[in-house]
Amino acid sequence: MAIKEIIEALKSKDLRDLGLKENLAQLVKDIKLLGKELDILLYLPRPGLEDVLKSKVEDALAQMSYVEKVNVKFSGSPPQGIGQSVAQPTFAKRKVPGVKYLIAIGSGKGGVGKSTVSANLAVTLANLGYKVGLLDADVYGPSIPTILGLKGERVSLNERNKLIPLERFGVKVLSIGFMLPSEDTPVIWRGPMLMKALTQFLFDVEWEDLDFLILDLPPGTGDVQLTLAQNTEVTGALVVTTPQDVALADVRKTTVMFREVGIPLLGVIENMAYFICPDSGKKYFIFGKGKTAEFATAYGIKVLGSIPIDPDVSERSDKGEPITAFVPDSPVSKAFRSIGELLIQEIIAGGKAHV
């Protein structure tokens, strides 16, 4: 991860020429990477060292292509455990106003149905009687408007310049798709613009009072996930996978990423787990059986549920009719209901209080 690499680079700079026994990393009190801009708060052992310490930081990070700008600030009070290596950055994280529980949903790769899972889980929680919001954070490929039948819709601002999310199936919804001229318009943003947009979508929105805000992340382990972890209080994360080895290999990286940035893992959801023959009712495990359970056991997380393959899911998603809203008694909808109930139990069991 980028922060760990930065800390390792700072460790390489000893300060014996300044009469100090610590290395540069051991003076770090706080560190945050936002896009390609790095903020570092250093302990200042004595006045007059500001310029030389700033120069050492810049020199240590000169070869890192993902750091274009470094802002160094100083504090006269030493970090806790001065003389020891820096473990976790401690920049203050913000809680999204009005939101009790923020649930991030990620995957290691595209094509596993993460957005379909996010949308149907949000509808399921609303059906269970909770106040729910859904934020489509996949700015490069926003599909939530299509799945929820909101293509072509636009959001507006209230008198306090806060975005007013749309509402569908009892879920408050926000997506970059609501702000593009057409669904064919590409989003060509570099890291800093992406980070600014995500921050606005979280904190400059009139979410009102929500029990759950579901955050549909883009695939992978990039800037969006890091920004979320560094700036926002997240209740926990769910990872979505399919049973194939290629999907599980990538979801392992996502699992490790969430742990390294300090976001608790609430469980894994296995999508497209099996096919139920409509004639016989027999289950066919097209992509293999038991692989997701083995992965979950190896990484110490729970499988919250397995969702069957059903052509009706994709057909309805294309028409803006999520199956959990239109066919609540289907096997897929029942699987989502079980997952929603287990998710609530996991939040309570994890000490996140009652919903």
Long-range contacts (C-beta under 8 A, 24 or more apart in sequence): 1-226, 1-257, 1-260, 1-261, 2-33, 2-66, 2-226, 3-31, 3-33, 3-89, 4-260, 5-64, 6-31, 6-33, 6-38, 6-61, 6-64, 6-67, 7-31, 7-85, 7-86, 9-60, 9-61, 9-64, 10-57, 10-60, 10-61, 11-85, 12-60, 13-56, 13-57, 13-59, 13-60, 15-56, 18-45, 18-49, 18-52, 20-45, 21-83, 22-82, 22-83, 24-53, 24-56, 24-57, 24-60, 25-85, 25-86, 26-79, 26-82, 26-83, 26-84, 26-85, 26-86, 27-53, 27-79, 27-82, 28-79, 28-86, 28-89, 29-75, 29-79, 29-90, 30-89, 30-90, 30-91, 31-86, 31-89, 31-91, 32-89, 32-91, 32-230, 32-231, 33-66, 33-67, 33-226, 33-230, 34-192, 34-195, 34-227, 34-230, 34-231, 35-190, 35-191, 35-192, 35-193, 35-194, 35-195, 35-223, 35-227, 36-66, 36-67, 36-68, 36-69, 36-191, 36-192, 37-68, 37-69, 37-70, 37-71, 37-192, 38-67, 38-69, 38-70, 38-71, 39-71, 39-73, 39-91, 40-70, 40-71, 40-72, 40-73, 41-73, 41-74, 41-75, 42-72, 42-73, 42-74, 42-75, 43-74, 43-75, 43-76, 43-77, 43-78, 43-79, 43-82, 44-74, 44-75, 44-76, 45-78, 50-74, 88-262, 89-230, 91-230, 91-231, 93-230, 93-231, 93-232, 93-233, 94-203, 94-231, 94-232, 94-233, 95-232, 95-233, 96-202, 96-203, 96-207, 96-213, 96-232, 96-233, 97-203, 97-207, 98-207, 98-208, 98-209, 98-210, 99-133, 99-207, 99-210, 99-212, 99-213, 100-210, 100-211, 100-212, 100-355, 101-211, 101-212, 101-213, 101-235, 101-347, 101-352, 101-355, 102-212, 102-213, 102-215, 102-232, 102-233, 102-234, 102-235, 103-212, 103-213, 103-214, 103-215, 103-234, 103-235, 103-236, 103-237, 103-238, 103-266, 103-343, 104-215, 104-217, 104-225, 104-228, 104-234, 104-236, 104-237, 104-238, 104-258, 104-263, 105-214, 105-215, 105-216, 105-217, 105-237, 105-238, 105-239, 105-240, 106-217, 106-219, 106-225, 106-237, 106-238, 106-239, 106-240, 106-254, 106-258, 107-217, 107-219, 107-239, 107-240, 107-241, 107-247, 107-250, 107-251, 107-254, 108-219, 108-220, 108-221, 108-239, 108-241, 108-247, 108-249, 108-250, 108-251, 108-252, 108-253, 108-254, 109-219, 109-220, 109-246, 109-247, 109-250, 109-251, 110-141, 110-219, 112-240, 112-241, 112-242, 112-247, 112-251, 112-271, 112-272, 113-240, 113-242, 113-271, 113-272, 113-307, 114-216, 114-217, 114-219, 114-240, 114-271, 115-143, 115-144, 115-147, 115-216, 116-147, 116-271, 116-313, 116-314, 116-317, 117-240, 117-269, 117-271, 117-307, 118-144, 118-214, 118-216, 119-144, 119-147, 119-148, 119-216, 119-317, 119-322, 120-322, 120-323, 120-324, 120-332, 120-333, 120-336, 121-214, 121-336, 121-339, 121-340, 121-343, 122-171, 122-212, 122-214, 123-169, 123-170, 123-171, 123-322, 123-324, 123-325, 123-336, 124-324, 124-333, 124-336, 124-337, 124-339, 124-340, 125-211, 125-212, 125-214, 125-340, 125-343, 126-169, 126-170, 126-171, 127-170, 127-324, 127-325, 127-328, 127-337, 128-337, 128-340, 128-341, 128-344, 130-211, 130-212, 130-355, 131-208, 131-209, 131-210, 131-211, 131-212, 132-170, 132-171, 132-172, 132-210, 132-211, 132-212, 132-213, 132-214, 133-165, 133-171, 133-172, 133-173, 133-174, 133-207, 133-210, 133-212, 133-213, 133-214, 134-171, 134-172, 134-173, 134-174, 134-213, 134-214, 134-216, 135-174, 135-175, 135-201, 135-202, 135-213, 135-214, 135-215, 135-216, 136-173, 136-174, 136-175, 136-176, 136-177, 136-216, 137-198, 137-201, 137-215, 137-216, 137-217, 137-218, 137-224, 137-228, 138-216, 138-217, 138-218, 138-219, 139-176, 139-187, 139-189, 139-194, 139-197, 139-198, 139-218, 139-224, 140-186, 140-187, 140-218, 141-218, 142-175, 142-176, 142-177, 142-180, 143-177, 144-173, 144-175, 144-177, 144-216, 145-173, 145-175, 145-177, 145-178, 145-183, 146-177, 146-183, 146-317, 146-318, 146-320, 147-317, 147-320, 147-322, 148-173, 148-320, 148-322, 149-319, 149-320, 149-321, 150-175, 150-177, 150-178, 150-320, 151-177, 151-183, 151-320, 152-183, 153-178, 154-178, 154-179, 155-179, 158-206, 160-206, 161-204, 162-204, 162-205, 162-206, 163-200, 163-201, 163-204, 163-205, 163-206, 164-205, 164-206, 165-205, 165-206, 165-207, 169-322, 169-325, 172-207, 172-208, 172-210, 174-201, 174-205, 176-201, 191-223, 194-223, 194-224, 194-227, 195-223, 195-224, 195-227, 198-224, 198-227, 198-228, 199-227, 199-231, 202-232, 211-355, 212-355, 220-250, 220-254, 221-253, 221-254, 221-257, 225-257, 225-258, 225-261, 226-261, 228-263, 229-258, 229-261, 229-262, 229-263, 230-261, 234-263, 234-264, 235-264, 235-266, 235-347, 235-352, 236-263, 236-264, 236-265, 236-266, 236-346, 236-347, 236-350, 236-352, 237-263, 237-264, 237-265, 237-266, 238-265, 238-266, 238-267, 238-268, 238-269, 238-304, 238-343, 239-265, 239-267, 239-268, 239-269, 239-301, 240-268, 240-269, 240-271, 241-268, 241-269, 241-270, 241-271, 241-292, 241-295, 242-270, 242-271, 242-272, 242-273, 242-287, 243-270, 243-272, 243-273, 243-285, 243-287, 243-288, 243-289, 243-291, 243-292, 244-287, 244-288, 244-291, 245-288, 245-291, 248-291, 248-292, 248-295, 251-295, 252-295, 252-299, 255-299, 255-301, 264-350, 265-299, 265-301, 266-302, 266-304, 266-343, 266-346, 266-347, 266-350, 267-296, 267-301, 267-302, 267-303, 267-304, 267-342, 267-343, 267-346, 268-292, 268-295, 268-296, 268-301, 268-302, 268-303, 268-304, 269-303, 269-304, 269-305, 269-306, 269-307, 269-339, 270-303, 270-305, 270-306, 270-307, 271-307, 272-307, 272-308, 272-309, 273-306, 273-307, 273-308, 273-309, 274-306, 274-308, 274-309, 275-308, 275-309, 276-308, 276-310, 276-331, 283-308, 302-342, 302-346, 304-339, 304-342, 304-343, 304-346, 305-335, 305-336, 305-338, 305-339, 305-342, 306-335, 307-332, 307-335, 307-336, 307-339, 308-332, 308-335
